[in-house]
Structures are given as C-alpha cells and as structure tokens.
C-alpha cells in the first residue's frame, strides 16, 4: 500500500517564524508505506484519519495507485476518492504535485503546493480544489492530466494530494501543523526511453584507532544518480578487497532507494561493522537496474590501520632484532677459544 503523507507547519507567533521554517523542512512532504487492512479501501493511502486512492473502475477494480500512459498532446481522465475515517466532517484542499526522492534516504516525496511544479503538478487539473467529506463518508473527484505537445518523454511520478484544511498546534513548539495524504501517480509520456544510472563520490569513513582492535564501525557513502528519463529500481553490490585480494566486506543486493526517479540523486550510507584492524585496499561498488541491463560502478580506497602505530611497531621489532643480533655477536667475541 503506497501512502503519501505530507505535513506543513505554520508559526503561531511572529517570534517563532524562524523556528517554524526550520521545522518545515523536516515535517513537510514525507511519504511512506501503510497498510489499512480495510476493504474495499485496502489499497488506499491513509494516516488513520482519512485515506486517498484511485476511484474504483467498473467491475470493482481497486487500484493501489494511478498508472497512466499517453502520447504528448493527449488528455487523460480519471477520478480520485477521499475517504473520511473520522467521526466528524473534514474539509480538504485537493491538488496535484510532482514527486522527488528525498536526498537523505531516497524516500518518495512530493513538492509543496507553493513550489514550482514541472509535470504532474502542472498538467493535472481537479474539478474541485476543495471538498468537505462527511463523517465516515467519501467523496470522488474527477481530474484530468493534459499533456502538452512538447511534454518530455519518459516517467513523470507525482501524486494527488488531500490536505486537511485545519491547522493543528504541536505541543510545546508554537508551530502549526497541517497534514496531507495522497495517492501516487506514475505517469509515462510515450516516446524515446533513455535510461541512465551513475555512481558518484564514493567515500570510506573510519576513525582509525590508536591501537588495533579498538576501532568502531566504518561507513561507505556514495551517491546514486538517475541521469535518464526512466524510473529505476536499482540494486547495489558493494565489496571491499584488502591485502592479497582478500574480500574483507561483501554486501550484495542492497535495494535503496526502492524507486530512483528521473533526474534525482540520493546519498546512501552503508555500514561496515567491525572492519579488520590491520588492512588496506579498495572498496568497489556496482549499481544496476532491476533488469540488470544498466550497470554503473565506482570505487575508493580504504585503510583501517594506523600507520604511525604500525611504524612504531616495526621500529620496536627492528630494535629488538638488532639487540638480539648485537648480544649474539658479543657472546661470540667473548667466548674462549
């Protein structure tokens, strides 16, 4: 079940506007996955108080999200249903928005209503921009997506959003919160499909301990970039090869983010628990799409040994060896004939 949940904040006092703006970046436009467990709204995106989902087609066909495809210049038509799960009427603001990947974890998020929209958020028009849904009731609203003749080919993800018109106060913060839920839209404009995937800025981070065996976990951080016009479901294989070609770390089949949208990039951090105490080599990363036809790679060096400690140990060993050699020579020279 694909849930689109958004929150926006509003200051309730002029002196708290800066604080509210800071919270806005954290609270606004977060999307996740929820299971409703209800029927026939089992495919609805919801937050426990209201849900949003594609209207059922003839024959009772319930959809988890909108999947649409058309040539540039064509107009698509569909309907969205808002179900009020609360015991009182609720008024919702309805609008469409473009989707994007959150840079931190690659989650599915949507632009705010006030942000500039480029595809679904611009092309979609709902017949009603506001709707009041009675307690335990539903409202179905038609909408169109009019593709311009110069619409770029490829995938254009977005969502149809139902925003609670009420503003709730967050306890102890002086900040007003508005919540929203939305149904995802996967729109594909027909034309040349040009998938593109790259791996950039691979980094190994590890605080080398003063003595072997005292180090904490290491991390490998990299950026996945969708440089094409096709939505990807990438997987990442990561290996670290140390001294003598030995594999020190192997993490295969990581599937983050689940969906990498066209033109988006995501910074991902992979934990490396307990790296070997005395090792150095290279980290090799291979990213591919679901079909395995698109492959990109990147690499970086790594080191888990403290060179100063190693040099000191070598000097100590050398000093001990020299001492043994000197004592043996003295013993030979002082030995009676």
ZIMO-V790097 format. One record per pair of residues at least 24 apart in sequence whose C-alpha atoms are under 10 Angstrom apart, sorted by the first residue. I is the first residue (numbers start at 1). J is the second residue. If there is no record, write none. Layout:
# ZIMO-V790097
i={I & I}
j={J & J}
This chain:
# ZIMO-V790097
i={1 & 1 & 1 & 1 & 1 & 1 & 1 & 1 & 1 & 1 & 1 & 1 & 1 & 1 & 1 & 2 & 2 & 2 & 2 & 2 & 2 & 2 & 2 & 2 & 2 & 2 & 2 & 2 & 2 & 2 & 2 & 3 & 3 & 3 & 3 & 3 & 3 & 3 & 3 & 3 & 3 & 3 & 3 & 3 & 3 & 3 & 3 & 3 & 3 & 3 & 3 & 3 & 3 & 3 & 4 & 4 & 4 & 4 & 4 & 4 & 4 & 4 & 4 & 4 & 4 & 4 & 4 & 4 & 4 & 4 & 4 & 4 & 4 & 4 & 4 & 4 & 4 & 4 & 4 & 5 & 5 & 5 & 5 & 5 & 5 & 5 & 5 & 5 & 5 & 5 & 5 & 5 & 5 & 5 & 5 & 5 & 5 & 5 & 5 & 5 & 6 & 6 & 6 & 6 & 6 & 6 & 6 & 6 & 6 & 6 & 6 & 6 & 6 & 6 & 6 & 7 & 7 & 7 & 7 & 7 & 7 & 7 & 7 & 7 & 7 & 8 & 8 & 8 & 8 & 8 & 8 & 8 & 8 & 8 & 9 & 9 & 9 & 9 & 9 & 9 & 9 & 9 & 9 & 9 & 10 & 10 & 10 & 10 & 10 & 10 & 10 & 10 & 11 & 11 & 11 & 11 & 11 & 11 & 12 & 12 & 12 & 12 & 12 & 13 & 13 & 13 & 15 & 16 & 16 & 16 & 17 & 17 & 19 & 19 & 19 & 20 & 20 & 20 & 20 & 20 & 21 & 23 & 23 & 23 & 24 & 24 & 27 & 27 & 27 & 28 & 28 & 28 & 28 & 28 & 28 & 28 & 28 & 29 & 29 & 29 & 29 & 29 & 29 & 29 & 29 & 29 & 29 & 30 & 30 & 30 & 30 & 30 & 30 & 30 & 30 & 30 & 31 & 31 & 31 & 31 & 31 & 31 & 31 & 31 & 31 & 31 & 31 & 32 & 32 & 32 & 33 & 41 & 41 & 43 & 44 & 44 & 44 & 44 & 44 & 44 & 45 & 45 & 45 & 45 & 45 & 46 & 46 & 46 & 46 & 46 & 46 & 46 & 46 & 47 & 47 & 47 & 47 & 48 & 48 & 48 & 49 & 49 & 49 & 49 & 49 & 49 & 49 & 49 & 50 & 50 & 50 & 50 & 50 & 50 & 50 & 50 & 50 & 50 & 50 & 50 & 50 & 50 & 50 & 51 & 51 & 51 & 51 & 51 & 51 & 51 & 51 & 51 & 51 & 51 & 52 & 52 & 52 & 52 & 52 & 52 & 52 & 52 & 52 & 52 & 52 & 52 & 52 & 52 & 52 & 52 & 53 & 53 & 53 & 53 & 53 & 53 & 53 & 53 & 53 & 53 & 53 & 53 & 54 & 54 & 54 & 54 & 54 & 54 & 54 & 54 & 54 & 54 & 54 & 54 & 55 & 55 & 55 & 55 & 55 & 55 & 55 & 55 & 56 & 56 & 56 & 64 & 64 & 64 & 65 & 65 & 65 & 65 & 65 & 65 & 65 & 66 & 66 & 66 & 66 & 66 & 66 & 66 & 66 & 66 & 67 & 67 & 67 & 67 & 67 & 67 & 68 & 68 & 68 & 68 & 68 & 68 & 68 & 68 & 68 & 69 & 69 & 69 & 69 & 69 & 69 & 69 & 69 & 70 & 70 & 70 & 70 & 70 & 70 & 70 & 70 & 70 & 71 & 71 & 71 & 71 & 71 & 71 & 71 & 71 & 71 & 71 & 72 & 72 & 72 & 72 & 72 & 72 & 72 & 72 & 72 & 72 & 72 & 72 & 73 & 73 & 73 & 73 & 73 & 73 & 73 & 74 & 74 & 74 & 74 & 74 & 74 & 74 & 75 & 75 & 75 & 75 & 75 & 75 & 75 & 76 & 76 & 76 & 76 & 76 & 76 & 76 & 77 & 77 & 77 & 77 & 77 & 77 & 77 & 77 & 78 & 78 & 78 & 78 & 78 & 78 & 79 & 79 & 79 & 79 & 79 & 79 & 79 & 80 & 80 & 80 & 80 & 80 & 80 & 80 & 80 & 80 & 80 & 80 & 81 & 81 & 81 & 81 & 81 & 81 & 81 & 81 & 82 & 82 & 82 & 82 & 82 & 82 & 82 & 82 & 82 & 82 & 82 & 82 & 82 & 83 & 83 & 83 & 83 & 83 & 83 & 83 & 83 & 84 & 84 & 84 & 84 & 84 & 84 & 84 & 84 & 85 & 85 & 85 & 85 & 85 & 85 & 86 & 86 & 86 & 86 & 86 & 87 & 87 & 87 & 87 & 88 & 88 & 88 & 88 & 88 & 89 & 89 & 89 & 89 & 89 & 89 & 90 & 90 & 90 & 90 & 90 & 90 & 90 & 90 & 90 & 90 & 91 & 91 & 91 & 91 & 91 & 91 & 91 & 91 & 91 & 91 & 92 & 92 & 92 & 92 & 92 & 92 & 92 & 92 & 92 & 92 & 92 & 92 & 93 & 93 & 93 & 93 & 93 & 93 & 93 & 93 & 93 & 93 & 93 & 93 & 94 & 94 & 94 & 94 & 94 & 94 & 94 & 94 & 94 & 94 & 94 & 94 & 94 & 94 & 94 & 94 & 95 & 95 & 95 & 95 & 95 & 95 & 95 & 95 & 95 & 95 & 95 & 95 & 95 & 95 & 95 & 96 & 96 & 96 & 96 & 96 & 96 & 96 & 96 & 96 & 96 & 96 & 96 & 96 & 96 & 96 & 96 & 96 & 96 & 96 & 97 & 97 & 97 & 97 & 97 & 97 & 97 & 97 & 97 & 97 & 97 & 97 & 98 & 98 & 98 & 98 & 98 & 98 & 98 & 98 & 98 & 99 & 99 & 99 & 99 & 99 & 99 & 99 & 99 & 100 & 100 & 100 & 100 & 100 & 100 & 100 & 100 & 100 & 100 & 101 & 101 & 101 & 101 & 101 & 101 & 101 & 101 & 101 & 102 & 102 & 102 & 102 & 102 & 102 & 103 & 103 & 103 & 103 & 103 & 103 & 104 & 104 & 104 & 104 & 104 & 105 & 105 & 105 & 105 & 105 & 105 & 105 & 106 & 106 & 106 & 106 & 106 & 106 & 106 & 106 & 106 & 106 & 106 & 106 & 107 & 107 & 107 & 107 & 107 & 107 & 108 & 108 & 108 & 108 & 108 & 108 & 108 & 108 & 109 & 109 & 109 & 109 & 110 & 110 & 110 & 110 & 110 & 110 & 110 & 111 & 111 & 113 & 113 & 117 & 118 & 118 & 119 & 119 & 119 & 119 & 119 & 119 & 119 & 119 & 119 & 119 & 119 & 120 & 120 & 120 & 120 & 120 & 120 & 120 & 120 & 120 & 120 & 120 & 121 & 121 & 121 & 121 & 121 & 121 & 122 & 122 & 123 & 123 & 123 & 124 & 124 & 124 & 125 & 126 & 129 & 130 & 130 & 130 & 130 & 131 & 131 & 132 & 132 & 145 & 147 & 151 & 151 & 151 & 152 & 152 & 152 & 152 & 152 & 152 & 153 & 153 & 153 & 153 & 153 & 153 & 153 & 153 & 153 & 154 & 154 & 154 & 154 & 154 & 154 & 154 & 154 & 154 & 154 & 154 & 154 & 154 & 154 & 155 & 155 & 155 & 155 & 155 & 155 & 155 & 155 & 155 & 155 & 155 & 155 & 155 & 156 & 156 & 156 & 156 & 156 & 156 & 156 & 156 & 156 & 156 & 157 & 157 & 157 & 157 & 157 & 157 & 157 & 157 & 158 & 158 & 158 & 158 & 158 & 158 & 159 & 159 & 159 & 159 & 159 & 160 & 160 & 186 & 188 & 188 & 188 & 189 & 192 & 192 & 193 & 193 & 193 & 194 & 194 & 194 & 194 & 194 & 195 & 195 & 195 & 195 & 195 & 195 & 195 & 195 & 195 & 195 & 195 & 196 & 196 & 196 & 196 & 196 & 196 & 196 & 196 & 196 & 196 & 196 & 196 & 196 & 196 & 197 & 197 & 197 & 197 & 197 & 197 & 197 & 197 & 197 & 197 & 197 & 197 & 197 & 197 & 197 & 197 & 197 & 197 & 197 & 198 & 198 & 198 & 198 & 198 & 198 & 198 & 198 & 198 & 198 & 198 & 198 & 198 & 198 & 198 & 199 & 199 & 199 & 199 & 199 & 199 & 199 & 199 & 199 & 199 & 199 & 199 & 199 & 199 & 200 & 200 & 200 & 200 & 200 & 200 & 200 & 200 & 201 & 201 & 201 & 201 & 202 & 202 & 202 & 202 & 202 & 202 & 202 & 202 & 202 & 202 & 202 & 203 & 203 & 203 & 203 & 203 & 203 & 203 & 204 & 204 & 204 & 204 & 204 & 204 & 204 & 204 & 204 & 204 & 205 & 205 & 205 & 205 & 205 & 206 & 206 & 206 & 206 & 206 & 207 & 207 & 207 & 207 & 208 & 208 & 208 & 208 & 208 & 208 & 209 & 209 & 209 & 209 & 209 & 210 & 210 & 210 & 210 & 210 & 210 & 211 & 211 & 211 & 211 & 211 & 211 & 211 & 212 & 212 & 212 & 212 & 212 & 212 & 212 & 212 & 213 & 213 & 213 & 213 & 213 & 213 & 213 & 214 & 214 & 215 & 215 & 215 & 215 & 215 & 215 & 216 & 216 & 216 & 216 & 217 & 217 & 217 & 217 & 217 & 218 & 218 & 218 & 218 & 218 & 218 & 218 & 218 & 219 & 219 & 219 & 219 & 219 & 219 & 220 & 220 & 220 & 220 & 220 & 220 & 220 & 220 & 220 & 221 & 221 & 221 & 221 & 221 & 222 & 222 & 222 & 222 & 222 & 222 & 222 & 222 & 222 & 223 & 223 & 223 & 223 & 223 & 223 & 224 & 224 & 224 & 224 & 224 & 224 & 224 & 224 & 224 & 224 & 224 & 225 & 225 & 225 & 225 & 225 & 225 & 225 & 225 & 225 & 226 & 226 & 226 & 226 & 226 & 226 & 226 & 227 & 227 & 227 & 227 & 227 & 228 & 228 & 228 & 228 & 229 & 229 & 229 & 230 & 230 & 230 & 230 & 231 & 231 & 231 & 231 & 231 & 231 & 231 & 232 & 232 & 232 & 232 & 232 & 232 & 232 & 232 & 232 & 232 & 232 & 233 & 233 & 233 & 233 & 233 & 233 & 233 & 233 & 233 & 234 & 234 & 234 & 234 & 234 & 234 & 234 & 234 & 234 & 234 & 234 & 235 & 235 & 235 & 235 & 235 & 235 & 235 & 235 & 236 & 236 & 236 & 236 & 236 & 236 & 236 & 236 & 237 & 237 & 237 & 237 & 237 & 237 & 238 & 238 & 238 & 238 & 238 & 238 & 238 & 238 & 238 & 239 & 239 & 239 & 239 & 239 & 239 & 240 & 240 & 240 & 240 & 240 & 240 & 240 & 240 & 240 & 240 & 240 & 240 & 241 & 241 & 241 & 241 & 241 & 241 & 241 & 241 & 242 & 242 & 242 & 242 & 242 & 242 & 242 & 242 & 242 & 242 & 243 & 243 & 243 & 243 & 243 & 244 & 244 & 245 & 245 & 246 & 246 & 247 & 247 & 247 & 248 & 248 & 248 & 248 & 248 & 248 & 248 & 248 & 249 & 249 & 249 & 249 & 249 & 250 & 250 & 251 & 252 & 252 & 253 & 253 & 253 & 254 & 255 & 255 & 255 & 260 & 275 & 275 & 276 & 276 & 276 & 277 & 277 & 277 & 277 & 278 & 278 & 278 & 278 & 278 & 278 & 279 & 279 & 279 & 279 & 280 & 280}
j={32 & 33 & 34 & 35 & 36 & 37 & 42 & 43 & 44 & 45 & 46 & 63 & 64 & 65 & 183 & 31 & 32 & 33 & 34 & 35 & 43 & 44 & 45 & 46 & 53 & 64 & 65 & 108 & 182 & 183 & 184 & 30 & 31 & 32 & 33 & 34 & 35 & 36 & 43 & 44 & 45 & 46 & 47 & 51 & 52 & 53 & 64 & 65 & 108 & 159 & 181 & 182 & 183 & 184 & 29 & 30 & 31 & 32 & 33 & 34 & 44 & 45 & 46 & 47 & 51 & 52 & 108 & 109 & 110 & 158 & 159 & 160 & 161 & 162 & 180 & 181 & 182 & 183 & 184 & 29 & 30 & 31 & 32 & 33 & 34 & 45 & 46 & 47 & 51 & 108 & 109 & 110 & 161 & 162 & 163 & 179 & 180 & 181 & 182 & 183 & 30 & 31 & 32 & 109 & 110 & 111 & 112 & 161 & 162 & 163 & 178 & 179 & 180 & 181 & 182 & 31 & 112 & 163 & 164 & 176 & 177 & 178 & 179 & 180 & 181 & 112 & 163 & 167 & 175 & 176 & 177 & 178 & 179 & 180 & 167 & 168 & 169 & 170 & 174 & 175 & 176 & 177 & 178 & 179 & 167 & 168 & 169 & 174 & 175 & 176 & 177 & 178 & 169 & 173 & 174 & 175 & 176 & 177 & 169 & 173 & 174 & 175 & 176 & 174 & 175 & 176 & 174 & 173 & 174 & 175 & 174 & 175 & 173 & 174 & 175 & 173 & 174 & 175 & 176 & 177 & 175 & 173 & 175 & 177 & 175 & 177 & 177 & 178 & 179 & 109 & 110 & 111 & 112 & 177 & 178 & 179 & 180 & 99 & 102 & 108 & 109 & 110 & 111 & 112 & 179 & 180 & 181 & 102 & 107 & 108 & 109 & 110 & 111 & 179 & 180 & 181 & 99 & 101 & 102 & 107 & 108 & 109 & 110 & 180 & 181 & 182 & 184 & 107 & 108 & 109 & 108 & 81 & 83 & 183 & 81 & 82 & 83 & 181 & 182 & 183 & 82 & 181 & 182 & 183 & 184 & 82 & 83 & 84 & 85 & 180 & 181 & 182 & 183 & 85 & 179 & 180 & 181 & 84 & 85 & 86 & 83 & 84 & 85 & 86 & 87 & 90 & 136 & 181 & 82 & 83 & 84 & 85 & 86 & 90 & 92 & 133 & 136 & 137 & 138 & 162 & 164 & 180 & 181 & 81 & 82 & 83 & 84 & 85 & 138 & 162 & 180 & 181 & 182 & 183 & 80 & 81 & 82 & 83 & 84 & 138 & 139 & 140 & 160 & 161 & 162 & 180 & 181 & 182 & 183 & 184 & 79 & 80 & 81 & 82 & 83 & 140 & 160 & 161 & 181 & 182 & 183 & 184 & 78 & 79 & 80 & 81 & 82 & 140 & 141 & 160 & 182 & 183 & 184 & 185 & 79 & 80 & 81 & 82 & 139 & 140 & 141 & 142 & 80 & 81 & 140 & 183 & 184 & 185 & 159 & 160 & 182 & 183 & 184 & 185 & 186 & 157 & 158 & 159 & 160 & 183 & 184 & 185 & 186 & 187 & 157 & 184 & 185 & 186 & 187 & 188 & 145 & 155 & 156 & 157 & 185 & 186 & 187 & 188 & 189 & 154 & 155 & 156 & 186 & 187 & 188 & 189 & 190 & 145 & 146 & 147 & 153 & 187 & 188 & 189 & 190 & 191 & 147 & 148 & 149 & 151 & 152 & 153 & 188 & 189 & 190 & 191 & 146 & 147 & 148 & 149 & 150 & 151 & 152 & 153 & 188 & 189 & 190 & 191 & 146 & 147 & 148 & 149 & 150 & 151 & 189 & 145 & 146 & 147 & 148 & 149 & 151 & 189 & 123 & 124 & 144 & 145 & 146 & 147 & 148 & 123 & 124 & 143 & 144 & 145 & 146 & 147 & 124 & 125 & 126 & 142 & 143 & 144 & 145 & 146 & 126 & 141 & 142 & 143 & 144 & 145 & 126 & 127 & 140 & 141 & 142 & 143 & 144 & 126 & 139 & 140 & 141 & 142 & 143 & 160 & 161 & 162 & 182 & 183 & 138 & 139 & 140 & 141 & 142 & 160 & 162 & 183 & 131 & 132 & 133 & 137 & 138 & 139 & 140 & 141 & 161 & 162 & 181 & 182 & 183 & 133 & 134 & 135 & 136 & 137 & 138 & 139 & 140 & 132 & 133 & 134 & 135 & 136 & 137 & 138 & 139 & 133 & 134 & 135 & 136 & 137 & 138 & 133 & 134 & 135 & 136 & 137 & 134 & 135 & 136 & 137 & 133 & 134 & 135 & 136 & 137 & 132 & 133 & 134 & 135 & 136 & 137 & 131 & 132 & 133 & 134 & 135 & 136 & 137 & 164 & 165 & 166 & 130 & 131 & 132 & 133 & 134 & 162 & 163 & 164 & 165 & 166 & 129 & 130 & 131 & 132 & 133 & 161 & 162 & 163 & 164 & 165 & 166 & 180 & 128 & 129 & 130 & 131 & 132 & 161 & 162 & 163 & 164 & 165 & 166 & 180 & 125 & 126 & 127 & 128 & 129 & 130 & 131 & 141 & 160 & 161 & 162 & 163 & 164 & 165 & 180 & 182 & 121 & 122 & 124 & 125 & 126 & 128 & 129 & 130 & 143 & 159 & 160 & 161 & 162 & 163 & 182 & 120 & 121 & 122 & 123 & 124 & 125 & 126 & 129 & 143 & 145 & 158 & 159 & 160 & 161 & 162 & 182 & 183 & 184 & 185 & 121 & 122 & 123 & 124 & 157 & 158 & 159 & 160 & 161 & 182 & 184 & 185 & 122 & 123 & 156 & 157 & 158 & 159 & 160 & 184 & 185 & 156 & 157 & 158 & 159 & 184 & 185 & 186 & 261 & 156 & 157 & 158 & 259 & 260 & 261 & 262 & 263 & 264 & 265 & 257 & 259 & 260 & 261 & 262 & 263 & 264 & 265 & 266 & 257 & 260 & 264 & 265 & 266 & 267 & 223 & 264 & 265 & 266 & 267 & 268 & 265 & 266 & 267 & 268 & 269 & 256 & 257 & 258 & 266 & 267 & 268 & 269 & 224 & 256 & 257 & 258 & 259 & 260 & 261 & 264 & 265 & 266 & 267 & 268 & 256 & 257 & 258 & 259 & 260 & 266 & 157 & 158 & 184 & 257 & 258 & 259 & 260 & 261 & 157 & 158 & 159 & 184 & 157 & 158 & 159 & 160 & 161 & 182 & 184 & 158 & 159 & 161 & 163 & 158 & 151 & 156 & 145 & 146 & 147 & 148 & 151 & 152 & 155 & 156 & 157 & 158 & 187 & 145 & 146 & 147 & 156 & 157 & 158 & 159 & 160 & 185 & 186 & 187 & 145 & 156 & 157 & 158 & 159 & 160 & 146 & 147 & 147 & 148 & 151 & 158 & 159 & 160 & 160 & 160 & 162 & 162 & 163 & 164 & 165 & 162 & 165 & 164 & 165 & 187 & 189 & 189 & 190 & 191 & 188 & 189 & 190 & 191 & 192 & 229 & 188 & 189 & 190 & 191 & 192 & 193 & 194 & 229 & 230 & 187 & 188 & 189 & 190 & 191 & 192 & 193 & 194 & 195 & 228 & 229 & 230 & 231 & 262 & 186 & 187 & 188 & 189 & 190 & 193 & 228 & 229 & 230 & 231 & 232 & 261 & 262 & 185 & 186 & 187 & 188 & 189 & 229 & 230 & 231 & 261 & 262 & 184 & 185 & 186 & 187 & 188 & 231 & 261 & 262 & 182 & 183 & 184 & 185 & 186 & 187 & 183 & 184 & 185 & 186 & 187 & 184 & 185 & 231 & 229 & 230 & 231 & 229 & 229 & 230 & 228 & 229 & 230 & 227 & 228 & 229 & 230 & 262 & 226 & 227 & 228 & 229 & 230 & 231 & 232 & 262 & 289 & 293 & 294 & 225 & 226 & 227 & 228 & 229 & 230 & 231 & 232 & 262 & 263 & 289 & 294 & 295 & 296 & 224 & 225 & 226 & 227 & 228 & 230 & 232 & 234 & 260 & 262 & 263 & 265 & 287 & 288 & 289 & 294 & 295 & 296 & 297 & 223 & 224 & 225 & 226 & 227 & 228 & 265 & 286 & 287 & 288 & 294 & 295 & 296 & 297 & 298 & 223 & 224 & 225 & 226 & 236 & 265 & 285 & 286 & 287 & 295 & 296 & 297 & 298 & 299 & 224 & 225 & 265 & 267 & 296 & 297 & 298 & 299 & 267 & 298 & 299 & 300 & 267 & 268 & 269 & 283 & 284 & 285 & 297 & 298 & 299 & 300 & 301 & 269 & 283 & 298 & 299 & 300 & 301 & 302 & 269 & 270 & 272 & 282 & 283 & 299 & 300 & 301 & 302 & 303 & 271 & 272 & 302 & 303 & 304 & 272 & 275 & 302 & 303 & 304 & 303 & 304 & 305 & 306 & 277 & 303 & 304 & 305 & 306 & 307 & 277 & 304 & 305 & 306 & 309 & 305 & 306 & 307 & 308 & 309 & 310 & 277 & 278 & 305 & 306 & 308 & 309 & 310 & 276 & 277 & 278 & 304 & 305 & 306 & 309 & 310 & 274 & 275 & 276 & 277 & 278 & 304 & 305 & 274 & 277 & 274 & 275 & 276 & 277 & 304 & 305 & 272 & 273 & 274 & 275 & 271 & 272 & 273 & 274 & 275 & 270 & 271 & 272 & 273 & 274 & 275 & 302 & 304 & 269 & 270 & 271 & 272 & 273 & 275 & 268 & 269 & 270 & 271 & 272 & 283 & 285 & 300 & 302 & 267 & 268 & 269 & 270 & 271 & 266 & 267 & 268 & 269 & 270 & 285 & 298 & 299 & 300 & 265 & 266 & 267 & 268 & 269 & 298 & 256 & 257 & 260 & 264 & 265 & 266 & 267 & 268 & 287 & 296 & 297 & 260 & 261 & 262 & 263 & 264 & 265 & 266 & 267 & 296 & 260 & 261 & 262 & 263 & 264 & 265 & 266 & 261 & 262 & 263 & 264 & 265 & 261 & 262 & 263 & 264 & 261 & 262 & 263 & 260 & 261 & 262 & 263 & 259 & 260 & 261 & 262 & 263 & 264 & 289 & 257 & 258 & 259 & 260 & 261 & 262 & 288 & 289 & 290 & 291 & 294 & 257 & 258 & 259 & 260 & 261 & 288 & 289 & 290 & 291 & 258 & 259 & 260 & 287 & 288 & 289 & 290 & 291 & 292 & 294 & 295 & 286 & 287 & 288 & 289 & 290 & 291 & 292 & 295 & 285 & 286 & 287 & 288 & 289 & 295 & 296 & 297 & 284 & 285 & 286 & 287 & 288 & 297 & 270 & 283 & 284 & 285 & 286 & 287 & 297 & 298 & 299 & 282 & 283 & 284 & 285 & 286 & 299 & 272 & 275 & 280 & 281 & 282 & 283 & 284 & 285 & 299 & 300 & 301 & 302 & 279 & 280 & 281 & 282 & 283 & 284 & 301 & 302 & 276 & 278 & 279 & 280 & 281 & 282 & 283 & 301 & 302 & 303 & 278 & 279 & 280 & 281 & 282 & 280 & 281 & 281 & 282 & 279 & 281 & 281 & 282 & 283 & 272 & 275 & 276 & 279 & 280 & 281 & 282 & 283 & 273 & 274 & 275 & 276 & 283 & 283 & 284 & 285 & 285 & 286 & 286 & 287 & 288 & 287 & 287 & 289 & 290 & 289 & 303 & 304 & 303 & 304 & 305 & 303 & 304 & 305 & 306 & 303 & 304 & 305 & 306 & 307 & 310 & 303 & 304 & 305 & 306 & 304 & 305}
